Amino acid sequence: MSDRYLAFANSAAGRRLVGALGLPAPLHLERWMAGRTRPLDGALLLGGDGGLASAVLGFANKLSNDLYAPGEGQFDLPRWTAEHGPKLKALVFDASGLSRFEQLGELRAFFQPALKGLANCPRVVVLGRAPESLKDPLAASVQRSLEGFTRSLGKEIRRGGNVQLLYVGKGAEHQLEGALRFFLSPKSAYVSGQVLRLSACAEQVKDWTRPLAGKKALVTGASRGIGAAIAETLARDGAEVLLLDVPQALDALEALAARLGGRGLALDIGAEDAPARLVEALADGVDIVVHNAGITRDKTLAKMSEAFWNSVIEVNLKAPQVLTQALLEAGTLRDHGRVVLIASISGIAGNLGQSNYAVSKAGVIGLAQAWAPILGKRGISINAVAPGFIETQMTAAIPLTIREAGRRMNSMSQGGLPQDVAEAVAWFAQPGSGAVSGQVLRVCGQSLLGA
Ligand SMILES: NC(=O)c1ccc[n+]([C@@H]2O[C@H](COP(=O)([O-])OP(=O)(O)OC[C@H]3O[C@@H](n4cnc5c(N)ncnc54)[C@H](O)[C@@H]3O)[C@@H](O)[C@H]2O)c1
């Protein structure tokens, strides 16, 4: 569904009116285009001093060929100043060396001048060490305070920019390249204010142009909306895809499967024979499983029928658990597999009229957290992606006023696109993304709900 306000706010007349009335001024977000190879199209400023910056230096020229540092001679890079430097497309600050409250001023010293020289849709990543990994309580508190900083900067940066915090564990430095290829590129267009923990992972992406080459992927609910975008994106990245949806969606499913060189499977994931039929359809094994199929049956709890309650929990929560279990027991899900569950910010913040849906989506987050240590023994990761307001048929059905509120109540003042969720899933599906497990990544434009 098109966002007419976004188009209006970006017209000449609209820009004037929006500015004069102080209304939200959403910018057209840059998105990844097919054929692009470099993650960053512009200058990258690298600062901070904690040991992780040197890990970034090792591959930074693969991200951008325009690298700068804030200090004279720092990292042997040219010095950037707001007066003489080019507009900055990305900032990476290594805060992992900060261990005393007085050092927190280094954040201000690095970011304040840089904020004066930002290009449109800038990307910011702060690197730190997970507080729970530090013995010194002061250092742990300082590292924890980075969350408040990055989340606030996400709300201030504007221009379609975003800000994330990555806590990098010992040995996880090798997976920084994959993470920064996602977070510094337009692939993370609608992700902001997120905090993720990276841990060591032995697997590496071999070819960044096709990071999923040789992998087999299953996507449920793949005939339209977010699921169709996920299937397209996984196929773009080299995976062979099996697209699953209800029998009523067979035509759309087969058309998309044919276009992507994959297969379609008409199956209701809640049906009793679904686990056996899925195992049979994936007889050669599967590496990537994306539980995307989902439904809403909204009513306030006072008016919620048993059928509404049960159907949402069956499809959104029980089916992903039952199918994952079946794929594991049959030996279908391979070692080093990647499982991604599509949750929702409703499962984090709760939502009026969605107690059944919020139960199911919070439960899905619980599945990722509970399965992670068990599956980790086989090198399998499992994570949840929690979309906010994404422009699909599901959100087009929301009443106008609630829909407008959902669209604007985030740092980007607009809804996301199915592609935004798909890019996050595709990153989680990569071999090196075994560095992240049992976590939730929100793709919500830093929605105010549940923030
Ligand atoms: N659109 C959003 O803003 C938004 C926000 C948060 C979370 N989500 C979640 O993202 C996922 C995709 O949402 P969407 O907006 O693309 O919805 P959609 O309604 O456009 O697509 C959902 C797909 O799942 C399929 N499906 C439903 N029940 C099924 C079943 N029993 N067996 C097999 N397939 C089934 C549908 O046929 C459909 O193709 C869902 O899990 C949804 O809860 C969406």
Ligand as a Chemical Component Dictionary entry (heavy atoms), coordinates in Angstrom:
data_LIG
# 
_chem_comp.id                   LIG 
_chem_comp.type                 NON-POLYMER 
_chem_comp.pdbx_formal_charge   0 
_chem_comp.three_letter_code    LIG 
# 
loop_
_chem_comp_atom.comp_id 
_chem_comp_atom.atom_id 
_chem_comp_atom.alt_atom_id 
_chem_comp_atom.type_symbol 
_chem_comp_atom.charge 
_chem_comp_atom.model_Cartn_x 
_chem_comp_atom.model_Cartn_y 
_chem_comp_atom.model_Cartn_z 
_chem_comp_atom.pdbx_ordinal 
LIG N1  N1  N 0  3.085  -6.523  8.014  1  
LIG C1  C1  C 0  3.534  -6.122  9.196  2  
LIG O1  O1  O 0  3.537  -4.927  9.496  3  
LIG C2  C2  C 0  4.024  -7.115  10.199 4  
LIG C3  C3  C 0  4.470  -6.635  11.411 5  
LIG C4  C4  C 0  4.972  -7.514  12.357 6  
LIG C5  C5  C 0  5.028  -8.862  12.079 7  
LIG N2  N2  N 1  4.569  -9.330  10.881 8  
LIG C6  C6  C 0  4.647  -10.776 10.652 9  
LIG O2  O2  O 0  5.308  -11.017 9.423  10 
LIG C7  C7  C 0  4.827  -12.228 8.837  11 
LIG C8  C8  C 0  4.361  -11.964 7.415  12 
LIG O3  O3  O 0  3.363  -10.961 7.453  13 
LIG P1  P1  P 0  2.750  -10.255 6.152  14 
LIG O4  O4  O 0  2.474  -8.861  6.542  15 
LIG O5  O5  O -1 3.582  -10.531 4.965  16 
LIG O6  O6  O 0  1.345  -11.018 6.096  17 
LIG P2  P2  P 0  0.514  -11.562 4.840  18 
LIG O7  O7  O 0  -0.854 -11.823 5.393  19 
LIG O8  O8  O 0  0.629  -10.654 3.680  20 
LIG O9  O9  O 0  1.266  -12.929 4.523  21 
LIG C9  C9  C 0  1.218  -14.033 5.401  22 
LIG C10 C10 C 0  1.364  -15.291 4.575  23 
LIG O10 O10 O 0  1.284  -16.428 5.457  24 
LIG C11 C11 C 0  0.450  -17.405 4.844  25 
LIG N3  N3  N 0  -0.180 -18.265 5.860  26 
LIG C12 C12 C 0  -1.084 -17.912 6.789  27 
LIG N4  N4  N 0  -1.485 -19.000 7.461  28 
LIG C13 C13 C 0  -0.826 -20.060 6.958  29 
LIG C14 C14 C 0  -0.823 -21.446 7.233  30 
LIG N5  N5  N 0  -1.627 -21.965 8.179  31 
LIG N6  N6  N 0  -0.021 -22.248 6.517  32 
LIG C15 C15 C 0  0.779  -21.744 5.550  33 
LIG N7  N7  N 0  0.819  -20.432 5.219  34 
LIG C16 C16 C 0  0.027  -19.602 5.932  35 
LIG C17 C17 C 0  -0.610 -16.567 4.123  36 
LIG O11 O11 O 0  -1.302 -17.323 3.141  37 
LIG C18 C18 C 0  0.224  -15.441 3.560  38 
LIG O12 O12 O 0  0.747  -15.751 2.291  39 
LIG C19 C19 C 0  3.733  -12.723 9.772  40 
LIG O13 O13 O 0  4.258  -13.678 10.671 41 
LIG C20 C20 C 0  3.329  -11.480 10.531 42 
LIG O14 O14 O 0  2.749  -11.767 11.771 43 
LIG C21 C21 C 0  4.068  -8.487  9.927  44 
# 
loop_
_chem_comp_bond.comp_id 
_chem_comp_bond.atom_id_1 
_chem_comp_bond.atom_id_2 
_chem_comp_bond.value_order 
_chem_comp_bond.pdbx_ordinal 
LIG N1  C1  SING 1  
LIG C1  O1  DOUB 2  
LIG C1  C2  SING 3  
LIG C2  C3  SING 4  
LIG C2  C21 DOUB 5  
LIG C3  C4  DOUB 6  
LIG C4  C5  SING 7  
LIG C5  N2  DOUB 8  
LIG N2  C6  SING 9  
LIG N2  C21 SING 10 
LIG C6  O2  SING 11 
LIG C6  C20 SING 12 
LIG O2  C7  SING 13 
LIG C7  C8  SING 14 
LIG C7  C19 SING 15 
LIG C8  O3  SING 16 
LIG O3  P1  SING 17 
LIG P1  O4  DOUB 18 
LIG P1  O5  SING 19 
LIG P1  O6  SING 20 
LIG O6  P2  SING 21 
LIG P2  O7  DOUB 22 
LIG P2  O8  SING 23 
LIG P2  O9  SING 24 
LIG O9  C9  SING 25 
LIG C9  C10 SING 26 
LIG C10 O10 SING 27 
LIG C10 C18 SING 28 
LIG O10 C11 SING 29 
LIG C11 N3  SING 30 
LIG C11 C17 SING 31 
LIG N3  C12 SING 32 
LIG N3  C16 SING 33 
LIG C12 N4  DOUB 34 
LIG N4  C13 SING 35 
LIG C13 C14 SING 36 
LIG C13 C16 DOUB 37 
LIG C14 N5  SING 38 
LIG C14 N6  DOUB 39 
LIG N6  C15 SING 40 
LIG C15 N7  DOUB 41 
LIG N7  C16 SING 42 
LIG C17 O11 SING 43 
LIG C17 C18 SING 44 
LIG C18 O12 SING 45 
LIG C19 O13 SING 46 
LIG C19 C20 SING 47 
LIG C20 O14 SING 48 
# 
